[in-house]
Amino acid sequence: MGFFDNNRLIDLLSNYLKTQFELVKLDIQERIEELLTRIFTFLLTAFAVLITLFFALMGLANFLNEWLKSAYWGYLIVAGFSTIVSLILLSNLKKQGKKEEEIEEIIPQETEEEIES
């Protein structure tokens, strides 16, 4: 028996690596579970908000129909208002996308200039 027991050292090292691998695997599993929980909560909340918005808009449309003494004007007004809001939101999203593309174009140019100097 020498100063170092090579077989024992190899066993300890392999057990250490297995333990580290299991820890990393458990950490990844916990993060995935947390992410899935957040996604499920977000989807459930979004569904509840959309259902609430739908019934509020239907109530508003029915109120406008009664007030205007019409069978369809309330629905048309609410649909037009919803269309306008949707178009505004869509145009804002497109503007944000363009700004992000411009930023992505500027950043690589700055890093290339820094590397050259």
C-alpha distances in whole Angstrom, upper triangle without the diagonal:
4,7,8,7,10,11,12,13,15,16,17,19,21,22,23,25,27,28,30,31,33,34,36,37,38,40,42,43,44,46,48,49,50,52,53,55,56,58,59,61,62,64,65,67,68,70,71,73,74,76,77,79,80,82,83,84,86,88,89,90,92,93,95,96,98,99,100,102,100,98,96,96,94,91,92,92,88,87,88,87,83,84,85,82,79,81,80,77,76,77,75,72,73,74,70,69,71,70,66,66,68,65,63,65,65,61,60,63,62,58,59,62,59,57,59,60
4,5,6,9,11,12,12,15,16,17,18,21,22,23,24,26,27,29,30,32,33,35,36,38,39,41,42,44,45,47,48,50,51,53,54,56,57,59,60,62,63,65,66,67,69,71,72,73,75,77,78,79,81,82,84,85,87,88,90,92,93,94,96,98,98,100,101,100,97,95,95,93,90,91,91,87,86,87,86,82,83,83,80,78,79,79,75,74,76,74,70,71,72,68,67,69,68,64,64,66,63,61,63,63,59,58,60,59,56,57,59,56,54,56,57
4,7,9,12,12,12,15,16,16,17,20,21,21,23,26,26,27,29,31,32,33,35,37,38,40,41,42,44,46,47,48,50,52,53,54,56,57,59,60,62,63,64,66,68,69,70,72,74,75,76,78,80,81,82,84,86,87,88,90,91,92,94,96,97,98,100,98,96,94,94,91,89,90,89,86,85,86,84,81,81,82,79,77,78,77,73,73,74,72,69,70,70,67,65,67,66,62,63,64,61,59,61,61,57,56,58,57,54,55,57,54,52,54,55
4,6,9,9,8,11,13,13,14,16,18,18,20,22,23,24,26,28,28,30,32,33,34,36,38,39,40,42,43,45,46,48,49,51,52,54,55,57,58,60,61,62,64,66,67,68,70,72,73,74,76,77,79,81,82,83,85,87,88,89,91,93,93,95,96,95,93,90,90,88,85,86,86,82,81,82,81,77,78,78,75,73,74,74,70,69,71,68,65,66,67,63,62,64,63,59,59,61,58,56,58,58,54,53,56,55,51,52,54,51,49,52,53
4,6,5,6,9,10,11,12,14,15,16,18,20,21,23,24,26,27,29,30,32,33,35,36,37,39,41,42,43,45,47,48,50,51,52,54,55,57,58,60,61,63,64,66,67,69,70,72,73,75,76,78,79,81,82,83,85,87,88,90,91,92,94,95,93,91,89,89,87,84,85,85,81,80,81,80,77,77,78,75,72,74,73,69,69,70,68,65,66,67,63,62,64,63,59,60,61,58,56,58,58,55,54,56,56,52,53,55,53,50,53,54
4,5,5,6,9,10,10,12,14,15,16,18,20,21,22,24,26,27,28,30,31,33,34,36,37,39,40,42,43,45,46,48,49,51,52,54,55,57,58,60,61,63,64,65,67,69,70,71,73,75,76,77,79,80,82,84,85,86,88,90,91,92,93,91,89,87,87,85,82,83,83,79,78,79,78,74,75,75,72,70,71,71,67,66,68,66,63,64,64,61,59,61,60,56,57,59,56,53,55,56,52,51,54,53,49,50,53,50,48,51,52
4,5,5,6,9,10,10,12,14,15,16,18,20,21,22,24,26,27,28,30,32,33,34,36,37,39,40,42,43,45,47,48,49,51,52,54,55,57,58,59,61,63,64,66,67,68,70,72,73,74,76,78,79,80,82,83,85,86,88,89,90,92,90,87,85,86,83,81,81,81,78,77,78,77,73,73,74,71,69,70,70,66,66,67,65,62,63,64,61,59,61,60,56,57,59,56,54,56,56,53,51,55,54,50,51,54,52,49,52,54
4,5,5,6,9,10,10,12,14,15,16,18,20,21,22,24,25,27,28,30,31,33,35,36,37,39,40,42,43,45,46,48,49,51,52,53,55,57,58,60,61,62,64,66,67,68,70,71,73,74,76,77,79,81,82,83,85,87,88,89,90,89,86,84,85,82,79,80,80,77,76,77,75,72,72,73,70,68,69,69,65,65,67,64,61,62,63,60,58,60,59,56,56,58,56,53,56,56,52,51,54,54,50,51,54,51,49,52,53
4,5,5,6,9,10,10,12,14,15,16,18,20,21,23,24,26,27,29,30,31,33,35,36,37,39,41,42,43,45,46,48,49,51,52,54,55,57,58,60,61,63,64,66,67,69,70,71,73,75,76,77,79,81,82,83,85,86,87,89,87,85,83,83,80,78,79,79,75,74,75,74,70,71,71,68,66,67,67,63,63,64,62,59,60,61,57,56,58,57,53,54,55,53,50,52,53,49,48,51,50,47,48,50,48,46,49,50
4,5,5,6,8,10,10,12,14,15,16,18,20,21,22,24,26,27,28,30,32,33,34,36,37,39,40,42,43,45,46,48,49,51,52,54,55,57,58,59,61,63,64,65,67,69,70,71,73,74,76,78,79,80,82,84,85,86,87,85,83,81,81,79,76,77,77,73,72,73,72,68,69,70,67,64,65,65,62,61,62,60,57,58,59,56,54,56,55,51,52,54,51,48,51,51,48,47,50,49,45,47,49,47,45,48,49
4,5,5,6,8,10,10,12,14,15,16,18,20,21,22,24,26,27,28,30,31,33,34,36,37,39,41,42,43,45,46,48,49,51,52,53,55,57,58,60,61,62,64,66,67,68,70,72,73,74,76,77,79,80,82,83,84,86,84,82,79,80,77,75,76,76,72,71,72,71,68,68,69,66,64,65,65,61,60,62,60,57,58,59,56,54,56,55,52,52,55,52,49,52,53,49,48,51,51,47,48,51,49,47,50,51
4,6,5,6,9,10,10,12,14,15,16,18,20,21,22,24,25,27,29,30,31,33,35,36,37,39,41,42,43,45,46,48,49,51,52,54,55,57,58,60,61,63,64,66,67,69,70,71,73,75,76,77,79,81,82,83,85,83,81,78,79,76,74,75,74,71,70,71,70,66,67,68,64,62,64,63,60,59,61,59,55,57,58,54,53,55,54,50,51,53,50,48,50,51,47,46,50,49,45,47,50,47,45,48,49
4,5,5,6,9,10,11,12,14,15,17,18,20,21,23,24,26,27,29,30,32,33,35,36,38,39,41,42,43,45,47,48,49,51,53,54,55,57,58,60,61,63,64,65,67,69,70,71,73,75,76,77,79,80,81,83,81,79,77,77,74,72,73,72,69,68,69,68,64,65,65,62,60,61,61,57,57,58,56,53,54,55,51,50,52,51,47,48,50,47,45,47,48,44,43,46,45,42,43,46,44,42,45,46
4,5,5,6,9,10,10,12,14,15,16,18,20,21,22,24,26,27,28,30,31,33,34,36,37,39,41,42,43,45,46,48,49,51,52,53,55,57,58,59,61,63,64,65,67,68,70,72,73,74,76,78,79,80,81,79,77,75,75,73,70,71,71,68,66,68,66,63,63,64,61,59,60,60,56,55,57,55,52,53,54,51,49,51,50,47,47,50,47,44,47,48,44,43,46,46,42,44,47,44,42,46,47
4,5,5,6,9,10,10,12,14,15,16,18,20,21,22,24,26,27,28,30,31,33,35,36,37,39,40,42,43,45,46,48,49,51,52,54,55,57,58,60,61,62,64,66,67,68,70,72,73,74,76,77,79,80,78,76,74,74,72,69,70,70,66,65,67,65,62,62,63,60,58,60,59,56,55,57,55,52,53,54,51,49,52,51,47,48,50,47,45,48,49,45,44,48,47,44,45,48,46,44,47,49
4,5,5,6,9,10,11,12,14,15,16,18,20,21,23,24,26,27,29,30,32,33,35,36,37,39,41,42,43,45,47,48,49,51,53,54,55,57,59,60,61,63,64,66,67,69,70,71,73,75,76,77,79,77,75,73,73,70,68,69,68,65,64,65,64,60,61,62,58,56,58,57,54,53,55,53,50,51,52,48,47,49,48,45,46,48,45,42,45,46,42,42,45,44,41,43,45,43,41,45,46
4,5,5,6,9,10,11,12,14,15,16,18,20,21,23,24,26,27,29,30,32,33,35,36,37,39,41,42,43,45,47,48,49,51,52,54,55,57,58,59,61,63,64,65,67,69,70,71,73,74,75,77,75,73,71,71,68,66,67,66,63,62,63,62,58,58,59,56,54,55,55,51,51,52,50,47,48,49,46,44,47,46,42,43,45,42,40,42,43,40,39,42,42,38,40,43,41,39,42,43
4,5,5,6,9,10,10,12,14,15,16,18,20,21,22,24,26,27,28,30,31,33,35,36,37,39,40,42,43,45,46,48,49,51,52,53,55,57,58,60,61,63,64,66,67,68,70,72,73,74,75,74,71,69,70,67,64,65,65,62,61,62,61,57,58,59,56,53,55,55,51,50,52,50,47,48,49,46,45,47,46,43,44,46,43,41,44,45,41,40,44,44,40,42,45,43,41,45,46
4,5,5,6,9,10,10,12,14,15,16,18,20,21,23,24,26,27,29,30,31,33,35,36,37,39,40,42,43,45,46,48,49,51,52,54,55,57,58,60,61,63,64,66,67,69,70,71,73,74,73,70,68,69,66,63,64,64,61,60,61,60,56,57,58,55,52,54,54,50,50,52,49,46,48,49,45,44,47,46,42,43,46,43,41,44,45,41,41,44,43,40,42,45,43,41,45,46
4,5,5,6,9,10,10,12,14,15,17,18,20,21,23,24,26,27,29,30,32,33,35,36,37,39,41,42,43,45,47,48,49,51,53,54,55,57,58,59,61,63,64,65,67,69,70,71,73,71,69,67,67,64,62,63,62,59,58,59,57,54,55,55,52,50,52,51,47,47,49,47,43,45,46,42,41,44,43,39,40,42,39,37,40,41,37,37,40,40,37,39,41,39,38,41,42
4,5,5,6,9,10,11,12,14,15,17,18,20,21,23,24,26,27,29,30,32,33,35,36,37,39,41,42,43,45,47,48,49,51,52,53,55,57,58,59,61,63,64,65,67,68,69,71,69,67,65,65,62,60,61,61,57,56,57,56,52,53,54,51,48,50,50,46,45,47,45,42,43,44,41,40,42,41,38,39,41,39,36,39,40,37,36,40,39,36,38,41,39,38,41,43
4,5,5,6,9,10,10,12,14,15,16,18,20,21,22,24,26,27,28,30,31,33,34,36,37,39,40,42,43,45,46,47,49,51,52,54,55,57,58,60,61,62,64,66,67,68,69,68,65,63,64,61,59,60,60,56,55,57,55,52,52,53,50,48,50,49,46,45,47,45,42,44,45,42,40,43,43,39,40,43,40,38,41,42,39,38,42,42,39,41,44,42,41,44,46
4,5,5,6,9,10,11,12,14,15,16,18,20,21,23,24,26,27,29,30,32,33,34,36,38,39,40,42,43,45,46,48,49,51,52,54,55,57,58,60,61,63,64,65,67,68,67,65,62,63,60,58,59,58,55,54,55,54,50,51,52,49,47,48,48,44,44,46,44,41,42,43,40,39,42,41,37,39,41,38,36,39,40,37,37,40,40,37,39,42,40,39,43,44
4,5,5,6,9,10,11,12,14,15,16,18,20,21,22,24,26,27,29,30,32,33,35,36,37,39,41,42,43,45,47,48,49,51,52,53,55,57,58,59,61,63,64,65,67,65,63,60,61,58,55,56,56,53,52,53,51,48,48,49,46,44,46,45,41,41,43,41,38,39,40,37,36,38,37,34,35,38,35,33,36,37,33,33,37,36,34,36,39,37,36,39,41
4,5,5,6,9,10,11,12,14,15,16,18,20,21,22,24,26,27,29,30,31,33,35,36,37,39,41,42,43,45,46,48,49,51,52,53,55,57,58,59,61,62,64,65,63,61,59,59,57,54,55,55,51,50,52,50,47,47,48,45,43,45,45,41,40,43,41,37,39,40,37,36,39,38,34,36,38,36,34,37,38,35,35,39,38,36,38,41,39,38,42,43
4,5,5,6,9,10,10,12,14,15,16,18,20,21,22,24,26,27,28,30,31,33,34,36,37,39,40,42,44,45,46,48,49,51,52,54,55,57,58,60,61,62,64,62,60,58,58,56,53,54,54,50,50,51,50,46,47,48,45,43,45,44,41,41,43,41,38,40,41,37,36,39,39,35,37,39,37,35,39,40,36,37,40,40,37,40,43,41,40,44,45
4,5,5,6,9,10,11,12,14,15,17,18,20,21,23,24,26,27,28,30,32,33,34,36,38,39,40,42,43,45,47,48,49,51,53,54,55,57,59,59,61,62,61,59,57,57,54,52,53,52,49,48,49,48,44,45,46,43,41,42,42,38,38,40,38,35,37,38,34,34,37,36,32,34,36,34,32,36,36,33,34,37,37,34,37,39,38,37,41,42
4,5,5,6,9,10,10,12,14,15,16,18,20,21,22,24,26,27,28,30,31,33,35,36,37,39,41,42,43,45,46,47,49,51,52,53,55,57,58,59,60,59,57,54,55,52,49,50,50,47,45,47,45,42,43,44,40,38,40,40,36,36,38,36,32,34,36,32,31,34,33,30,31,34,32,30,33,34,31,32,35,35,33,35,38,36,36,39,41
4,5,5,6,9,10,11,12,14,15,16,18,20,21,22,24,26,27,29,30,31,33,35,36,37,39,40,42,43,45,46,48,49,51,52,54,55,57,58,59,57,55,53,54,51,48,50,49,46,45,47,45,42,42,44,40,38,40,40,36,36,39,37,33,36,37,34,33,36,35,32,34,36,34,32,36,37,34,35,39,38,36,39,41,40,39,43,44
4,5,5,6,9,10,11,12,14,15,16,18,20,21,22,24,26,27,28,30,32,33,34,36,38,39,40,42,43,45,46,48,49,51,52,54,55,56,58,56,54,52,53,50,47,49,48,45,44,46,44,41,42,43,39,37,40,39,35,36,38,36,33,35,36,33,32,36,35,32,34,36,34,32,36,37,34,35,39,38,36,39,42,40,40,43,45
4,5,5,6,9,10,11,12,14,15,16,18,20,21,22,24,26,27,28,30,31,33,34,36,37,38,40,42,43,44,46,48,49,50,52,53,54,56,54,53,50,50,48,45,46,46,42,42,43,41,38,39,40,36,34,36,36,32,32,35,32,29,32,33,29,29,32,31,28,30,33,30,29,32,33,31,31,35,35,33,36,38,37,37,40,41
4,5,5,6,9,10,10,12,14,15,16,18,20,21,22,24,26,27,28,30,31,32,35,36,37,39,40,42,43,45,46,47,49,51,52,53,54,53,50,48,49,46,43,45,44,41,40,41,40,36,37,38,35,33,35,35,31,31,34,32,28,31,32,29,28,31,31,28,30,33,31,29,32,34,31,32,36,36,34,36,39,38,38,41,43
4,5,5,6,9,10,10,12,14,15,16,18,20,21,23,24,26,27,29,30,31,33,34,36,37,39,40,42,43,45,46,48,50,51,52,53,52,50,48,48,45,43,44,44,40,40,41,40,36,37,39,36,34,36,36,32,32,35,33,30,32,34,31,30,34,33,30,32,35,33,32,36,37,34,35,39,39,37,40,43,41,41,45,46
4,5,5,6,9,10,11,12,14,15,16,18,20,21,22,24,26,27,28,30,32,33,34,36,37,39,40,42,43,45,46,48,49,50,52,50,48,46,47,44,41,43,42,39,38,40,38,35,36,37,34,32,34,34,30,30,33,31,28,31,32,29,28,32,31,28,31,33,31,30,34,35,33,34,37,37,35,38,41,39,40,43,44
4,5,5,6,9,10,10,12,14,15,16,18,20,21,22,24,26,27,28,30,31,32,34,36,37,38,40,42,43,44,46,47,48,50,48,46,44,44,42,39,40,40,36,36,37,35,32,33,34,31,29,31,31,27,27,30,28,25,27,29,25,25,29,28,25,27,30,28,27,31,32,30,31,35,35,33,36,39,37,38,41,43
4,5,5,6,8,10,10,12,14,15,16,18,20,21,22,24,25,27,29,30,31,33,34,36,37,39,40,42,43,45,46,47,49,47,45,43,43,40,38,39,39,35,34,36,35,31,32,34,31,29,31,31,27,27,30,29,26,28,30,27,26,30,30,27,29,32,31,30,33,35,33,34,37,38,36,39,42,41,41,44,46
4,5,5,6,9,10,11,12,14,15,17,18,20,21,23,24,26,27,28,30,32,33,34,36,38,39,40,42,44,45,46,48,46,44,42,43,40,37,39,39,35,34,36,35,31,33,34,31,29,32,31,28,28,31,29,27,30,31,28,28,32,31,29,31,34,32,32,35,37,35,36,39,39,38,41,44,42,43,46,48
4,5,5,6,9,10,10,12,14,15,16,18,20,21,22,24,26,27,28,30,31,32,34,36,37,38,40,42,43,44,46,44,42,40,41,38,35,37,36,33,32,34,32,29,30,31,28,26,29,28,24,25,28,26,23,26,28,25,25,29,28,26,28,31,29,29,32,34,32,33,37,36,36,39,41,40,41,44,45
4,5,5,6,9,10,10,12,14,15,16,18,20,21,22,24,25,27,28,30,31,32,34,36,37,38,40,41,43,44,42,40,38,38,36,33,34,34,31,30,32,30,26,28,29,26,24,26,26,23,23,26,24,22,24,26,23,23,27,27,25,27,30,28,28,31,33,31,33,36,36,35,38,41,40,41,44,45
4,5,5,6,9,10,11,12,14,15,17,18,20,21,23,24,26,27,29,30,31,33,35,36,37,39,40,42,43,41,39,37,38,35,32,34,34,30,30,32,30,27,28,30,27,25,28,28,24,25,28,27,24,27,29,26,26,30,30,28,30,33,32,31,35,37,35,36,40,40,39,42,44,44,44,48,49
4,6,5,6,8,10,11,12,14,15,17,18,20,21,22,24,26,27,28,30,32,33,34,36,38,39,40,42,40,38,37,37,34,32,33,33,29,29,31,29,26,28,29,26,24,27,27,24,25,28,26,24,27,29,26,26,30,30,28,31,33,32,32,35,37,35,37,40,40,40,42,45,44,45,48,49
4,5,5,6,8,10,10,12,14,15,16,18,20,21,22,24,26,27,28,30,31,32,34,36,37,38,40,38,36,34,35,32,29,31,30,27,26,28,26,23,24,26,22,21,24,24,20,21,24,22,20,23,25,22,23,27,26,25,27,30,29,29,32,34,32,34,37,37,37,40,42,42,43,46,47
4,5,5,6,9,10,10,12,14,15,16,18,20,21,22,24,25,27,28,30,31,33,35,36,37,38,36,34,32,33,30,27,29,29,25,24,27,25,22,23,25,22,20,23,23,20,21,24,23,20,23,26,23,23,27,28,26,28,31,30,30,34,35,34,36,39,39,39,42,44,44,45,48,49
4,5,5,6,9,10,11,12,14,15,17,18,20,21,23,24,26,27,29,30,32,33,35,36,37,36,34,32,32,29,27,29,29,25,25,27,26,22,24,26,23,22,25,25,22,23,27,25,23,27,29,26,27,31,31,29,32,35,34,34,37,39,38,39,42,43,42,45,47,47,48,51,52
4,5,5,6,9,10,11,12,14,16,16,18,20,21,22,24,26,27,28,30,32,33,34,36,34,33,31,31,28,26,28,27,23,24,26,24,21,23,24,21,20,23,23,20,22,25,23,22,25,27,25,26,29,29,28,31,33,32,33,36,37,36,38,41,41,41,44,46,46,47,50,51
4,5,5,6,9,10,10,12,14,15,16,18,20,21,22,24,25,27,28,30,31,32,34,32,31,28,29,26,23,25,25,21,20,23,21,17,19,21,18,16,20,20,17,18,21,20,19,22,24,22,23,26,27,26,28,31,30,31,34,35,35,37,40,40,40,43,45,45,46,49,50
4,5,5,6,9,10,10,12,14,15,16,18,20,21,23,24,26,27,29,30,31,32,31,29,27,27,25,22,24,24,20,20,23,21,18,20,22,19,18,21,22,19,20,24,23,21,24,27,25,26,29,30,29,31,34,33,34,37,38,38,40,43,43,43,46,48,48,49,52,53
4,5,5,6,9,10,11,12,14,15,17,18,20,21,22,24,26,27,28,30,31,30,28,27,27,24,22,24,24,20,20,23,21,18,21,23,20,19,23,23,20,22,25,24,23,27,28,27,28,31,32,31,33,36,36,36,39,41,40,42,45,45,45,48,50,50,51,54,55
4,6,5,6,9,10,10,12,14,15,16,18,20,21,22,24,26,27,28,30,28,27,25,25,22,20,22,21,18,18,20,18,15,18,19,16,16,20,20,17,19,22,21,20,24,26,24,25,29,29,29,31,34,33,34,37,38,38,40,43,43,44,46,48,48,49,52,53
4,5,5,6,9,10,10,12,14,15,16,18,20,21,22,24,25,26,28,26,24,22,23,20,18,19,19,15,15,18,16,13,15,17,15,14,18,18,16,17,21,20,19,23,25,24,25,28,29,28,31,33,33,34,37,38,38,40,43,43,44,46,48,48,50,52,54
4,5,5,6,9,10,11,12,14,15,16,18,20,21,23,24,26,26,25,23,22,22,19,17,19,19,16,16,19,18,15,18,20,17,17,21,21,19,21,24,24,23,26,28,28,28,32,33,32,34,37,37,37,40,42,42,44,47,47,48,50,52,52,53,56,57
4,5,5,6,9,10,11,12,14,15,16,18,20,21,22,24,25,24,23,22,22,18,17,19,19,15,16,19,17,15,18,20,17,17,21,21,19,21,25,24,24,27,29,28,29,32,33,33,35,37,37,38,41,42,42,45,47,47,48,51,52,53,54,57,58
4,6,5,6,9,10,10,12,14,15,16,18,20,21,22,24,23,21,19,19,16,14,16,16,12,13,15,13,11,14,16,13,14,17,18,16,18,21,21,21,24,26,25,27,30,30,30,33,35,35,36,39,40,40,43,45,45,46,49,51,51,53,55,56
4,5,5,6,9,10,11,12,14,15,16,18,20,21,22,20,19,17,17,14,12,15,14,11,11,14,13,11,14,16,14,14,18,19,18,19,22,23,22,25,27,27,28,31,32,32,34,37,37,38,41,42,42,45,47,48,48,51,53,53,55,57,58
4,5,5,6,8,10,10,12,14,15,16,18,20,20,19,18,17,17,14,12,16,15,12,13,16,15,13,17,19,17,18,21,22,21,23,26,26,26,29,31,30,32,35,35,36,38,40,40,41,44,45,46,48,50,51,52,54,56,56,58,60,61
4,5,5,6,9,10,10,12,14,15,16,18,20,19,18,17,16,13,12,15,14,10,13,15,13,12,16,17,15,17,20,20,20,22,25,24,25,28,29,29,31,34,34,35,37,39,39,41,43,44,45,47,49,50,51,53,55,55,57,60,60
4,5,5,6,9,10,10,12,14,15,16,18,17,15,14,13,10,9,11,10,7,9,12,10,9,13,14,13,14,17,18,18,20,22,23,23,26,28,28,30,32,33,34,36,38,38,40,42,43,44,47,48,49,50,53,54,55,56,59,60
4,5,5,6,9,10,10,12,14,15,16,15,13,12,12,9,8,11,11,8,10,13,13,12,15,17,16,17,20,21,21,23,25,26,27,29,31,31,33,35,36,37,39,41,42,43,45,47,47,50,52,52,53,56,57,58,60,62,63
4,5,5,6,9,10,11,12,14,15,15,14,13,13,10,10,13,13,10,13,15,14,14,17,19,18,19,22,23,23,25,28,28,29,31,33,33,35,37,38,39,41,43,44,45,47,49,49,52,54,54,55,58,59,60,62,64,65
4,5,5,6,9,10,10,12,14,13,13,12,11,8,8,11,10,7,11,13,11,12,15,16,16,18,20,21,21,24,26,26,27,30,31,32,33,36,36,38,40,41,42,44,46,47,48,50,52,53,54,56,58,58,60,62,63
4,5,5,6,9,10,10,12,10,10,8,8,4,5,8,7,6,9,11,11,11,14,16,16,17,20,21,22,23,26,27,28,30,31,32,34,36,37,38,40,42,43,44,46,48,49,51,53,53,55,57,58,59,61,63,64
4,5,5,6,9,10,10,9,9,9,9,6,7,11,11,10,12,15,15,15,18,20,20,21,24,25,25,27,29,30,31,33,35,36,37,40,41,42,44,45,46,48,50,51,52,55,56,57,58,61,62,63,65,67,68
4,5,5,6,9,10,10,11,11,10,7,10,13,11,11,14,16,15,16,19,20,20,22,25,25,26,28,30,31,32,34,36,36,38,40,41,42,44,46,47,48,50,52,53,55,57,57,59,61,62,63,65,67,68
4,5,5,6,8,8,9,9,7,5,8,10,8,9,12,13,13,15,17,18,19,21,23,23,25,27,28,29,31,33,34,35,37,39,40,41,43,45,46,47,49,50,52,54,56,56,58,60,61,62,64,66,67
4,6,5,6,5,6,6,6,5,7,10,10,10,13,14,15,16,19,20,21,23,24,26,27,29,30,32,33,35,36,38,39,41,42,44,45,47,48,50,51,53,54,56,58,59,60,62,64,65,67,69,70
4,6,5,7,8,10,10,8,11,13,13,14,16,18,18,20,22,23,24,26,28,29,30,32,34,34,36,38,39,40,42,44,45,46,48,50,51,52,54,56,57,59,61,62,63,65,67,67,69,71,72
4,5,8,10,12,10,9,12,14,12,14,17,18,17,19,22,22,23,25,27,28,29,31,33,34,35,37,38,40,42,43,44,46,48,49,50,52,54,55,56,59,60,61,62,65,66,66,69,71,71
4,5,9,9,7,8,11,12,11,13,16,16,17,19,21,21,23,25,26,27,29,31,32,33,35,37,38,39,41,43,44,46,47,48,50,52,53,54,56,58,60,60,62,64,65,66,68,70,71
4,7,9,9,9,12,14,14,15,18,19,19,21,23,24,26,27,29,30,32,33,35,36,38,39,41,42,44,45,47,48,50,51,53,54,56,57,59,61,63,63,65,67,68,69,71,73,74
4,6,6,7,10,11,12,14,15,16,18,19,21,22,24,25,27,28,30,31,33,34,36,37,39,40,42,43,45,46,48,49,51,52,54,55,57,59,61,62,63,65,66,68,70,71,72
4,6,8,8,10,12,13,14,16,18,19,20,22,23,24,26,28,29,30,32,34,35,36,38,40,41,43,44,46,47,49,50,51,53,55,56,58,60,61,63,64,66,67,69,71,72
4,6,5,6,9,10,11,12,14,15,16,18,20,21,23,25,26,27,29,30,32,33,35,36,37,39,41,42,43,45,47,48,50,51,53,55,56,57,59,61,62,64,65,67,68
4,5,5,6,9,10,10,12,14,15,16,18,20,21,23,24,25,27,29,30,31,33,35,36,37,39,41,42,44,45,47,48,50,51,53,55,56,58,59,61,62,64,66,67
4,5,5,6,8,10,11,12,14,15,17,18,20,21,23,24,26,27,29,30,32,33,35,36,38,39,41,42,44,45,47,48,50,52,54,54,56,58,59,60,62,64,65
4,6,5,6,8,10,10,12,14,15,16,18,20,21,22,24,26,27,28,30,32,33,35,36,37,39,41,42,43,45,47,48,50,52,53,54,56,58,59,60,62,64
4,6,5,6,8,10,10,12,14,15,16,18,20,21,22,24,26,27,29,30,31,33,35,36,37,39,41,42,43,45,47,49,50,51,53,55,56,57,59,61,62
4,5,5,6,9,10,11,12,14,15,17,18,20,21,23,24,26,27,29,30,32,33,35,36,38,39,41,42,44,45,48,49,50,52,54,55,56,58,60,61
4,5,5,6,9,10,11,12,14,15,16,18,20,21,23,24,26,27,29,30,32,33,35,36,38,39,41,42,44,46,48,48,50,52,53,54,56,58,59
4,5,5,6,9,10,10,12,14,15,16,18,20,21,22,24,26,27,29,30,32,33,35,36,37,39,41,42,44,46,47,48,50,52,53,55,56,58
4,5,5,6,9,10,11,12,14,15,17,18,20,21,23,25,26,27,29,30,32,33,35,36,38,39,41,43,44,46,47,49,50,52,54,55,56
4,5,5,6,9,10,11,12,14,16,17,19,20,21,23,25,26,27,29,31,32,33,35,37,38,39,42,43,44,46,48,49,50,52,54,55
4,5,5,6,9,10,11,12,14,15,16,18,20,21,23,25,26,27,29,30,32,33,35,36,38,40,42,42,44,46,47,48,50,52,53
4,5,5,6,9,10,10,12,14,15,16,18,20,21,23,24,26,27,29,30,32,33,35,36,38,40,41,43,45,46,47,49,51,52
4,5,5,6,9,10,11,12,14,15,17,19,20,21,23,25,26,27,29,31,32,33,35,37,38,40,41,43,44,46,48,49,50
4,6,5,6,9,10,11,12,14,15,17,19,20,21,23,25,26,27,29,31,32,33,36,37,38,40,42,43,44,46,48,49
4,5,5,6,9,10,11,12,14,15,17,19,20,21,23,25,26,27,29,31,32,34,36,37,38,40,41,43,44,46,47
4,5,5,6,9,10,11,12,14,15,17,18,20,21,23,24,26,27,29,31,33,34,35,37,39,40,41,43,45,46
4,5,5,6,9,10,11,12,14,16,17,19,20,21,23,25,26,27,29,31,32,33,35,37,38,39,42,43,44
4,6,5,6,9,10,11,12,14,15,17,19,20,21,23,25,26,27,30,31,32,34,36,37,38,40,42,43
4,5,5,6,9,10,11,13,14,16,17,19,20,21,23,25,26,28,30,31,32,34,36,37,39,40,42
4,5,5,6,9,10,11,12,14,15,17,19,20,21,23,25,27,28,29,31,33,34,35,37,39,40
4,5,5,6,9,10,11,12,14,15,17,18,20,21,23,25,26,27,29,31,32,33,35,37,38
4,5,5,6,9,10,11,12,14,15,17,19,20,21,24,25,26,28,30,31,32,34,36,37
4,5,5,6,9,10,11,12,14,15,17,19,20,22,23,25,27,28,30,31,33,34,36
4,5,5,6,9,10,11,12,14,15,17,19,21,22,23,25,27,28,29,31,33,34
4,5,5,6,9,10,11,12,14,15,17,19,21,21,23,25,26,27,29,31,32
4,5,5,6,9,10,11,13,14,16,18,19,20,22,24,25,26,28,30,31
4,5,5,6,9,10,11,12,14,16,17,19,21,22,23,25,27,28,30
4,5,5,6,9,10,11,12,15,16,17,19,21,22,23,25,26,28
4,5,5,6,9,10,11,13,15,16,17,19,20,21,23,25,26
4,5,5,6,9,10,12,13,15,16,18,19,21,22,24,25
4,5,5,6,9,11,11,13,15,16,17,19,21,22,23
4,5,5,6,9,10,11,13,15,16,17,19,20,22
4,6,5,7,9,10,11,13,15,16,17,19,21
4,6,6,7,9,11,12,13,15,16,18,20
4,6,5,6,9,10,11,13,15,16,17
4,5,5,6,9,10,11,13,15,16
4,5,5,6,9,10,11,13,15
4,6,5,6,9,10,11,13
4,5,5,6,9,10,11
4,5,5,6,9,10
4,5,5,6,9
4,5,5,6
4,5,5
4,6
4
